[in-house]
Amino acid sequence: MSCASYGLASVWERALREGGAPCQALDPTAFIDRLPIGQPPSAALLWDPAGGAIRAHRIVEARRQSVADHIIPAEVLDLASSGTSARVCKIR
């Protein structure tokens, strides 16, 4: 797939390819196959096969929207670490 129909994304894709950086344009279905986080972004997505999403702020926003109903705002005052995980000990 090419990003040619996506305006600015096609410019990014061309620049990355000309610079030798691996990238792959993903449609929404291919996006969900690689990163199943809920709704895919409405804009074209450029994927680095070795590293993940390029211009990750769109992915972060999509992820935030997909979990927004499950987030409980709180101020964390203390954490306990086991080396492989963390536990919230005290919140306000």
HUQUIWO-V680485 format. One record per backbone hydrogen bond with DSSP energy under -0.5 kcal/mol. NH is the residue of the N-H (numbers start at 1). CO is the residue of the C=O. If there is no record, write none. Layout:
nh->NH co->CO
nh->NH co->CO
//
This chain:
nh->6 co->3
nh->7 co->4
nh->9 co->6
nh->10 co->3
nh->10 co->7
nh->11 co->7
nh->12 co->8
nh->13 co->9
nh->14 co->10
nh->15 co->11
nh->16 co->12
nh->17 co->13
nh->18 co->14
nh->19 co->15
nh->20 co->17
nh->21 co->16
nh->24 co->47
nh->25 co->1
nh->26 co->45
nh->31 co->27
nh->32 co->28
nh->33 co->29
nh->34 co->30
nh->35 co->31
nh->37 co->35
nh->45 co->26
nh->47 co->24
nh->47 co->45
nh->48 co->52
nh->49 co->47
nh->51 co->48
nh->52 co->48
nh->54 co->46
nh->58 co->55
nh->60 co->56
nh->61 co->57
nh->62 co->58
nh->63 co->59
nh->64 co->60
nh->65 co->61
nh->66 co->62
nh->67 co->63
nh->67 co->64
nh->68 co->64
nh->70 co->67
nh->71 co->68
nh->73 co->71
nh->76 co->74
nh->77 co->75
nh->77 co->90
nh->78 co->90
nh->80 co->87
nh->82 co->85
nh->83 co->85
nh->87 co->80
nh->89 co->78
nh->89 co->87
nh->90 co->78
nh->92 co->75
//
